Amino acid sequence: MPAGQPGRRLPAREAQALHCLGQSHRALGAYPAAADAYRQAVTISTDLGDRLTATHAACWLGDVLVRQGEHHTGRRLLAQSLWAYREFGILWDEAATLYALAEAQLTADRPALARRRAETAVRLWRQIGSHTWLAVALDTLATAHTQAGDPPAAARAHNEATELRRT
């Protein structure tokens, strides 16, 4: 059957669609549905030998699992994704994963680890030049400083995030 014909299964496109579906469910807070879509995307991508697409889905699966209370498994997937992104040399995804890891460490009441992850994410967002994501990471850094008992550092991060949002 020719490409594009109804009924033909295109696994790579299916994996991408499942990843997008997972992102949509995640944005709506429908974490079980998001996790299911991400798991399917990981399986298909892994079967195809597409490690990068599998990493994308596994990263956000890790984030969703943390949000569902499966902290250990979620952080493990996030850490594995971080190393893969570093290997691939994809700074944007590395920064996003560091942000997700910082958030995961905050939920696990590990402010020192969260701070280190958030500081690295902030450095990368500065390097990339993404003011929107830099502000998000600075908010996470401010929370980490607050939890670690450093109000002045928290205020500096919060003020910078606020200023970025004004520009």
N, CA, C and O of each residue as an XYZ file, in Angstrom:
668
protein
N       0.844     -1.179      0.000
C       0.000      0.000      0.000
C       0.888      1.239      0.000
O       1.805      1.316      0.817
N       0.659      2.204     -0.870
C       1.495      3.400     -0.938
C       1.422      4.222      0.341
O       0.424      4.201      1.061
N       2.522      4.956      0.607
C       2.564      5.823      1.793
C       1.420      6.818      1.731
O       1.090      7.343      0.668
N       0.826      7.066      2.876
C      -0.247      8.034      2.959
C      -1.620      7.450      2.707
O      -2.626      8.138      2.882
N      -1.680      6.181      2.295
C      -2.969      5.525      2.053
C      -3.623      5.179      3.374
O      -2.932      4.790      4.316
N      -4.947      5.311      3.469
C      -5.643      4.910      4.699
C      -5.344      3.452      5.026
O      -5.269      2.604      4.137
N      -5.179      3.183      6.288
C      -4.924      1.819      6.730
C      -3.454      1.494      6.901
O      -3.116      0.521      7.574
N      -2.585      2.274      6.317
C      -1.159      2.004      6.452
C      -0.664      2.567      7.785
O      -0.891      3.730      8.117
N       0.002      1.726      8.516
C       0.537      2.128      9.816
C       1.930      2.716      9.613
O       2.803      2.076      9.025
N       2.127      3.911     10.093
C       3.415      4.587     10.004
C       3.929      4.769     11.423
O       3.631      5.776     12.065
N       4.702      3.799     11.925
C       5.091      3.801     13.339
C       5.792      5.067     13.815
O       5.519      5.541     14.917
N       6.680      5.618     13.014
C       7.388      6.824     13.464
C       6.407      7.972     13.671
O       6.518      8.722     14.641
N       5.458      8.105     12.771
C       4.442      9.162     12.919
C       3.520      8.853     14.091
O       3.086      9.758     14.804
N       3.227      7.584     14.284
C       2.381      7.187     15.408
C       3.069      7.542     16.733
O       2.430      8.057     17.650
N       4.367      7.266     16.825
C       5.115      7.605     18.040
C       5.090      9.106     18.282
O       4.900      9.550     19.414
N       5.281      9.892     17.225
C       5.256     11.346     17.366
C       3.871     11.821     17.790
O       3.749     12.696     18.647
N       2.831     11.248     17.195
C       1.464     11.627     17.567
C       1.181     11.277     19.029
O       0.546     12.052     19.745
N       1.651     10.115     19.467
C       1.453      9.718     20.864
C       2.203     10.661     21.812
O       1.701     11.004     22.883
N       3.396     11.070     21.412
C       4.146     12.028     22.229
C       3.362     13.336     22.346
O       3.239     13.887     23.440
N       2.839     13.829     21.239
C       2.037     15.065     21.265
C       0.773     14.875     22.097
O       0.375     15.777     22.833
N       0.149     13.727     21.988
C      -1.034     13.433     22.802
C      -0.660     13.445     24.281
O      -1.396     13.981     25.110
N       0.483     12.852     24.605
C       0.969     12.878     25.982
C       1.164     14.300     26.474
O       0.794     14.624     27.603
N       1.745     15.153     25.634
C       1.959     16.550     26.021
C       0.624     17.245     26.278
O       0.496     18.028     27.219
N      -0.361     16.958     25.443
C      -1.685     17.571     25.625
C      -2.318     17.120     26.934
O      -2.830     17.935     27.701
N      -2.279     15.817     27.182
C      -2.831     15.299     28.444
C      -2.088     15.874     29.643
O      -2.703     16.233     30.647
N      -0.770     15.960     29.537
C       0.047     16.507     30.633
C      -0.349     17.944     30.930
O      -0.507     18.322     32.091
N      -0.509     18.745     29.879
C      -0.879     20.149     30.050
C      -2.235     20.292     30.732
O      -2.472     21.269     31.443
N      -3.121     19.333     30.521
C      -4.450     19.353     31.135
C      -4.471     18.729     32.528
O      -5.491     18.757     33.216
N      -3.327     18.163     32.934
C      -3.265     17.511     34.240
C      -3.821     16.094     34.231
O      -4.046     15.510     35.290
N      -4.039     15.546     33.060
C      -4.541     14.170     32.921
C      -3.330     13.231     32.879
O      -2.998     12.667     31.837
N      -2.685     13.079     34.031
C      -1.403     12.383     34.088
C      -1.470     10.900     33.736
O      -0.572     10.422     33.043
N      -2.472     10.146     34.168
C      -2.517      8.736     33.761
C      -2.610      8.570     32.235
O      -1.946      7.703     31.666
N      -3.423      9.390     31.581
C      -3.534      9.318     30.122
C      -2.228      9.743     29.462
O      -1.807      9.151     28.468
N      -1.588     10.771     30.015
C      -0.300     11.213     29.474
C       0.737     10.108     29.596
O       1.469      9.829     28.647
N       0.798      9.478     30.769
C       1.774      8.403     30.986
C       1.549      7.269     29.997
O       2.510      6.717     29.461
N       0.305      6.918     29.752
C       0.000      5.842     28.809
C       0.479      6.208     27.398
O       1.088      5.383     26.716
N       0.208      7.431     26.966
C       0.638      7.856     25.631
C       2.162      7.873     25.531
O       2.721      7.420     24.532
N       2.833      8.389     26.551
C       4.298      8.422     26.538
C       4.881      7.008     26.512
O       5.834      6.742     25.780
N       4.313      6.106     27.307
C       4.820      4.719     27.310
C       4.710      4.094     25.920
O       5.637      3.431     25.454
N       3.582      4.310     25.269
C       3.414      3.769     23.916
C       4.430      4.387     22.956
O       5.000      3.688     22.118
N       4.655      5.686     23.077
C       5.633      6.352     22.210
C       7.036      5.816     22.458
O       7.798      5.616     21.512
N       7.387      5.581     23.724
C       8.701      5.012     24.041
C       8.838      3.631     23.405
O       9.858      3.331     22.783
N       7.828      2.802     23.556
C       7.884      1.436     23.017
C       8.058      1.440     21.503
O       8.923      0.746     20.969
N       7.238      2.219     20.820
C       7.321      2.272     19.355
C       8.680      2.805     18.919
O       9.317      2.228     18.037
N       9.128      3.895     19.526
C      10.403      4.501     19.134
C      11.574      3.559     19.411
O      12.499      3.456     18.606
N      11.527      2.879     20.546
C      12.582      1.924     20.874
C      12.596      0.783     19.864
O      13.661      0.371     19.405
N      11.419      0.271     19.518
C      11.321     -0.806     18.525
C      11.870     -0.374     17.168
O      12.416     -1.190     16.425
N      11.725      0.907     16.852
C      12.234      1.430     15.580
C      13.730      1.756     15.640
O      14.354      2.038     14.616
N      14.299      1.713     16.854
C      15.703      2.079     17.013
C      15.907      3.586     17.043
O      17.024      4.065     16.849
N      14.838      4.335     17.283
C      14.893      5.797     17.312
C      15.094      6.244     18.759
O      14.136      6.529     19.479
N      16.345      6.298     19.160
C      16.680      6.587     20.550
C      16.306      8.013     20.961
O      15.904      8.240     22.102
N      16.435      8.967     20.049
C      16.127     10.348     20.400
C      14.631     10.520     20.679
O      14.254     11.115     21.689
N      13.788     10.008     19.797
C      12.350     10.129     20.018
C      11.927      9.369     21.268
O      11.055      9.825     22.008
N      12.536      8.222     21.503
C      12.250      7.474     22.729
C      12.663      8.283     23.952
O      11.965      8.274     24.966
N      13.791      8.979     23.865
C      14.254      9.811     24.982
C      13.285     10.951     25.250
O      12.987     11.250     26.406
N      12.785     11.598     24.184
C      11.812     12.676     24.377
C      10.603     12.175     25.170
O      10.179     12.807     26.137
N      10.060     11.046     24.754
C       8.869     10.512     25.428
C       9.206     10.053     26.843
O       8.417     10.269     27.763
N      10.365      9.423     27.029
C      10.763      8.939     28.358
C      10.976     10.096     29.323
O      10.645      9.991     30.504
N      11.529     11.197     28.826
C      11.751     12.370     29.668
C      10.437     12.866     30.249
O      10.326     13.069     31.458
N       9.448     13.059     29.397
C       8.181     13.599     29.882
C       7.372     12.547     30.622
O       6.539     12.888     31.462
N       7.602     11.277     30.326
C       7.010     10.217     31.148
C       7.553     10.338     32.566
O       6.802     10.229     33.535
N       8.852     10.561     32.685
C       9.454     10.746     34.007
C       8.826     11.903     34.753
O       8.534     11.788     35.943
N       8.616     13.014     34.072
C       7.989     14.180     34.689
C       6.585     13.835     35.185
O       6.211     14.190     36.303
N       5.822     13.153     34.360
C       4.447     12.787     34.729
C       4.443     11.809     35.898
O       3.608     11.918     36.797
N       5.368     10.859     35.892
C       5.419      9.900     36.998
C       5.719     10.610     38.316
O       5.135     10.270     39.345
N       6.606     11.577     38.298
C       6.881     12.358     39.512
C       5.606     13.048     39.972
O       5.285     13.042     41.161
N       4.882     13.639     39.037
C       3.635     14.332     39.371
C       2.585     13.375     39.940
O       1.707     13.791     40.696
N       2.678     12.095     39.576
C       1.748     11.081     40.087
C       2.236     10.459     41.391
O       1.557      9.603     41.958
N       3.398     10.876     41.868
C       3.911     10.343     43.120
C       4.884      9.199     42.966
O       5.358      8.663     43.967
N       5.196      8.809     41.748
C       6.176      7.751     41.492
C       7.555      8.402     41.347
O       8.162      8.392     40.276
N       8.024      8.966     42.459
C       9.219      9.809     42.442
C      10.477      9.082     41.977
O      11.212      9.592     41.132
N      10.725      7.912     42.515
C      11.970      7.211     42.187
C      12.036      6.879     40.692
O      13.026      7.184     40.027
N      10.992      6.263     40.177
C      10.974      5.880     38.759
C      11.020      7.122     37.878
O      11.730      7.148     36.873
N      10.266      8.147     38.251
C      10.261      9.373     37.461
C      11.623     10.044     37.415
O      12.084     10.449     36.348
N      12.268     10.163     38.571
C      13.600     10.797     38.597
C      14.618      9.959     37.824
O      15.508     10.505     37.171
N      14.486      8.637     37.897
C      15.408      7.768     37.152
C      15.264      8.014     35.648
O      16.265      8.140     34.943
N      14.026      8.082     35.157
C      13.808      8.346     33.731
C      14.332      9.727     33.332
O      14.916      9.893     32.262
N      14.118     10.701     34.193
C      14.625     12.040     33.908
C      16.154     12.054     33.856
O      16.740     12.674     32.968
N      16.793     11.377     34.798
C      18.263     11.325     34.814
C      18.799     10.621     33.568
O      19.781     11.067     32.975
N      18.159      9.527     33.173
C      18.583      8.822     31.960
C      18.417      9.715     30.729
O      19.260      9.719     29.832
N      17.331     10.461     30.704
C      17.091     11.372     29.580
C      18.134     12.480     29.550
O      18.613     12.861     28.482
N      18.483     12.993     30.719
C      19.500     14.041     30.789
C      20.808     13.567     30.167
O      21.412     14.279     29.366
N      21.245     12.363     30.537
C      22.502     11.847     29.993
C      22.400     11.635     28.491
O      23.365     11.878     27.767
N      21.248     11.188     28.014
C      21.073     11.007     26.568
C      21.143     12.355     25.845
O      21.810     12.475     24.817
N      20.459     13.362     26.380
C      20.499     14.684     25.745
C      21.911     15.251     25.748
O      22.320     15.897     24.783
N      22.650     15.022     26.806
C      24.039     15.481     26.833
C      24.852     14.756     25.774
O      25.692     15.358     25.104
N      24.603     13.473     25.626
C      25.304     12.699     24.599
C      24.954     13.215     23.202
O      25.830     13.341     22.346
N      23.675     13.513     22.977
C      23.235     14.043     21.685
C      23.673     15.490     21.467
O      23.722     15.960     20.331
N      23.992     16.199     22.558
C      24.390     17.595     22.456
C      23.230     18.545     22.206
O      23.392     19.564     21.534
N      22.063     18.217     22.745
C      20.867     19.033     22.531
C      20.628     19.874     23.788
O      20.028     19.407     24.757
N      21.102     21.109     23.757
C      21.048     21.969     24.939
C      19.631     22.284     25.389
O      19.357     22.297     26.589
N      18.724     22.537     24.451
C      17.360     22.889     24.832
C      16.737     21.766     25.663
O      16.173     22.017     26.727
N      16.840     20.538     25.178
C      16.256     19.409     25.902
C      17.006     19.131     27.202
O      16.404     18.712     28.190
N      18.309     19.362     27.203
C      19.079     19.218     28.443
C      18.562     20.204     29.488
O      18.350     19.834     30.643
N      18.361     21.450     29.087
C      17.864     22.463     30.015
C      16.461     22.118     30.509
O      16.172     22.260     31.697
N      15.593     21.669     29.613
C      14.231     21.305     30.003
C      14.232     20.136     30.980
O      13.439     20.107     31.921
N      15.114     19.184     30.758
C      15.203     18.030     31.651
C      15.761     18.437     33.004
O      15.300     17.949     34.036
N      16.740     19.318     33.012
C      17.275     19.819     34.284
C      16.191     20.543     35.072
O      16.093     20.388     36.290
N      15.378     21.334     34.377
C      14.245     22.008     35.027
C      13.301     20.973     35.640
O      12.896     21.108     36.795
N      12.948     19.931     34.862
C      12.044     18.890     35.370
C      12.669     18.151     36.551
O      11.973     17.805     37.506
N      13.972     17.909     36.491
C      14.662     17.267     37.618
C      14.665     18.164     38.852
O      14.504     17.680     39.972
N      14.846     19.457     38.653
C      14.799     20.391     39.782
C      13.422     20.355     40.429
O      13.313     20.311     41.654
N      12.377     20.374     39.623
C      11.016     20.290     40.152
C      10.811     18.967     40.899
O      10.184     18.936     41.957
N      11.342     17.885     40.342
C      11.219     16.572     40.988
C      11.933     16.552     42.333
O      11.434     15.977     43.300
N      13.095     17.177     42.388
C      13.834     17.222     43.654
C      13.106     18.085     44.683
O      13.170     17.803     45.880
N      12.423     19.121     44.237
C      11.635     19.934     45.162
C      10.499     19.118     45.766
O      10.226     19.219     46.962
N       9.835     18.308     44.939
C       8.731     17.492     45.469
C       9.248     16.424     46.425
O       8.509     15.950     47.287
N      10.512     16.045     46.274
C      11.116     15.050     47.171
C      11.766     15.720     48.384
O      12.441     15.058     49.172
N      11.564     17.025     48.532
C      12.124     17.803     49.641
C      13.648     17.708     49.678
O      14.247     17.467     50.726
N      14.253     17.903     48.518
C      15.706     17.906     48.368
C      16.130     19.243     47.749
O      16.530     19.295     46.586
N      16.040     20.318     48.532
C      16.285     21.643     47.952
C      17.710     21.858     47.435
O      17.901     22.582     46.458
N      18.703     21.250     48.064
C      20.083     21.449     47.588
C      20.264     20.849     46.195
O      20.881     21.467     45.327
N      19.729     19.648     45.981
C      19.807     19.036     44.651
C      18.975     19.823     43.648
O      19.389     20.018     42.506
N      17.801     20.274     44.078
C      16.952     21.072     43.199
C      17.672     22.350     42.787
O      17.625     22.745     41.622
N      18.330     22.987     43.730
C      19.044     24.229     43.436
C      20.131     23.997     42.392
O      20.269     24.777     41.449
N      20.898     22.930     42.560
C      21.975     22.647     41.590
C      21.418     22.405     40.194
O      21.955     22.908     39.207
N      20.341     21.634     40.118
C      19.734     21.368     38.809
C      19.165     22.649     38.207
O      19.338     22.914     37.018
N      18.488     23.441     39.032
C      17.894     24.687     38.534
C      18.975     25.680     38.101
O      18.814     26.362     37.089
N      20.072     25.767     38.853
C      21.160     26.674     38.468
C      21.737     26.298     37.103
O      22.045     27.168     36.289
N      21.877     25.001     36.866
C      22.408     24.563     35.572
C      21.398     24.850     34.461
O      21.777     25.268     33.367
N      20.115     24.627     34.743
C      19.085     24.947     33.752
C      19.099     26.441     33.434
O      19.000     26.830     32.270
N      19.221     27.274     34.459
C      19.277     28.724     34.260
C      20.473     29.087     33.376
O      20.351     29.889     32.450
N      21.618     28.494     33.670
C      22.816     28.788     32.860
C      22.585     28.422     31.393
O      22.948     29.179     30.493
N      21.981     27.258     31.162
C      21.725     26.833     29.780
C      20.684     27.712     29.092
O      20.839     28.051     27.919
N      19.617     28.085     29.819
C      18.603     28.957     29.198
C      19.206     30.310     28.849
O      18.826     30.918     27.849
N      20.136     30.783     29.661
C      20.835     32.035     29.318
C      21.627     31.845     28.023
O      21.595     32.686     27.125
N      22.334     30.722     27.953
C      23.154     30.426     26.774
C      22.282     30.297     25.523
O      22.641     30.797     24.457
N      21.149     29.631     25.657
C      20.238     29.427     24.532
C      19.554     30.739     24.143
O      19.298     30.994     22.966
N      19.261     31.569     25.158
C      18.610     32.841     24.906
C      17.090     32.775     24.959
O      16.409     33.577     24.320
N      16.563     31.833     25.709
C      15.112     31.698     25.843
C      14.653     32.382     27.125
O      14.755     31.811     28.211
N      14.149     33.608     26.998
C      13.730     34.366     28.171
C      12.536     33.738     28.879
O      12.453     33.779     30.106
N      11.621     33.164     28.124
C      10.440     32.542     28.737
C      10.851     31.397     29.639
O      10.440     31.334     30.798
N      11.662     30.491     29.112
C      12.073     29.336     29.911
C      13.073     29.714     30.992
O      13.127     29.077     32.044
N      13.859     30.742     30.737
C      14.763     31.242     31.767
C      13.952     31.721     32.969
O      14.310     31.437     34.112
N      12.870     32.441     32.717
C      12.022     32.921     33.816
C      11.407     31.751     34.581
O      11.326     31.793     35.808
N      10.977     30.716     33.877
C      10.399     29.535     34.533
C      11.448     28.863     35.420
O      11.164     28.499     36.561
N      12.651     28.703     34.892
C      13.719     28.068     35.676
C      14.128     28.935     36.864
O      14.460     28.409     37.926
N      14.108     30.251     36.695
C      14.425     31.141     37.817
C      13.376     31.024     38.925
O      13.711     31.104     40.107
N      12.115     30.836     38.547
C      11.069     30.608     39.560
C      11.361     29.339     40.356
O      11.229     29.318     41.580
N      11.758     28.284     39.647
C      12.101     27.033     40.320
C      13.315     27.224     41.209
O      13.362     26.704     42.324
N      14.297     27.970     40.721
C      15.484     28.262     41.526
C      15.094     29.053     42.776
O      15.617     28.791     43.859
N      14.189     30.010     42.637
C      13.730     30.789     43.792
C      13.077     29.875     44.823
O      13.314     30.024     46.022
N      12.266     28.940     44.369
C      11.626     27.991     45.289
C      12.669     27.135     45.994
O      12.566     26.882     47.194
N      13.676     26.690     45.243
C      14.736     25.875     45.849
C      15.486     26.673     46.916
O      15.780     26.156     47.994
N      15.792     27.927     46.610
C      16.471     28.771     47.603
C      15.588     28.970     48.840
O      16.083     28.947     49.967
N      14.311     29.160     48.635
C      13.385     29.329     49.757
C      13.377     28.085     50.624
O      13.495     28.170     51.846
N      13.237     26.916     49.982
C      13.219     25.660     50.741
C      14.544     25.406     51.447
O      14.577     24.780     52.506
N      15.632     25.891     50.866
C      16.953     25.697     51.476
C      17.245     26.738     52.558
O      18.280     26.672     53.222
N      16.332     27.700     52.737
C      16.512     28.697     53.787
C      17.381     29.872     53.388
O      18.073     30.439     54.233
N      17.361     30.254     52.103
C      18.162     31.381     51.624
C      17.239     32.424     50.978
O      17.208     32.546     49.753
N      16.483     33.181     51.800
C      15.546     34.163     51.249
C      16.170     35.220     50.335
O      15.552     35.573     49.331
N      17.372     35.746     50.634
C      17.938     36.744     49.714
C      18.185     36.183     48.306
O      17.896     36.852     47.313
N      18.713     34.967     48.221
C      18.937     34.353     46.905
C      17.603     34.077     46.215
O      17.483     34.244     45.001
N      16.608     33.659     46.982
C      15.278     33.426     46.422
C      14.711     34.723     45.849
O      14.143     34.725     44.757
N      14.864     35.813     46.575
C      14.355     37.108     46.107
C      15.055     37.550     44.825
O      14.409     38.072     43.916
N      16.371     37.346     44.744
C      17.110     37.720     43.531
C      16.596     36.939     42.320
O      16.359     37.517     41.260
N      16.426     35.631     42.480
C      15.937     34.806     41.373
C      14.515     35.211     40.986
O      14.195     35.333     39.804
N      13.673     35.416     41.988
C      12.290     35.820     41.718
C      12.239     37.172     41.010
O      11.487     37.340     40.050
N      13.026     38.129     41.473
C      13.037     39.460     40.859
C      13.515     39.406     39.408
O      12.975     40.099     38.546
N      14.520     38.588     39.143
C      15.003     38.470     37.760
C      13.926     37.845     36.878
O      13.719     38.282     35.746
N      13.243     36.826     37.391
C      12.157     36.196     36.615
C      11.056     37.208     36.316
O      10.541     37.262     35.200
N      10.703     37.999     37.305
C       9.665     39.027     37.133
C      10.089     40.042     36.081
O       9.293     40.422     35.222
N      11.340     40.480     36.148
C      11.851     41.448     35.176
C      11.854     40.861     33.771
O      11.504     41.557     32.817
N      12.232     39.620     33.625
C      12.225     38.982     32.294
C      10.827     38.950     31.715
O      10.655     39.119     30.508
N       9.843     38.738     32.539
C       8.462     38.671     32.062
C       7.946     40.048     31.626
O       7.018     40.136     30.822
N       8.526     41.087     32.138
C       8.127     42.452     31.753
C       8.686     42.857     30.406
O       8.112     43.702     29.719
N       9.805     42.258     30.025
C      10.454     42.656     28.760
C       9.966     41.860     27.594
O      10.414     42.076     26.468
